Amino acid sequence: MRTTMNISLPASLKEWIEEQVSARGHSTASEYVRDVLRREQVENFRAGIDANLIEAIESGESTPMTRKDWRRIRSQGLKLARQRGK
């Protein structure tokens, strides 16, 4: 389901977007803006993953996972799933 969001732009930015629509093969400005926003969303997601990986690497020496660790992870995952299910 689509919703509508109206934004105000300076004339120069509107003109630039219209040029991009034509140059990049999009049909409308909305299509172009959706594409740009999706790409930004993916990039932010990847940046978050990268930050988590760097934090893990810098957290110290690795240790083997224990059954207790797996139980804790499973418990946290189930709790999160229940929260999101509400």
Secondary structure, DSSP 8 states (H G I E B T S, - for coil): ----------HHHHHHHHHHHHHTT-SSHHHHHHHHHHHHHHHHHHHHHHHHHHHHHTT-S-----HHHHHHHHHHHHHHHHHHH-
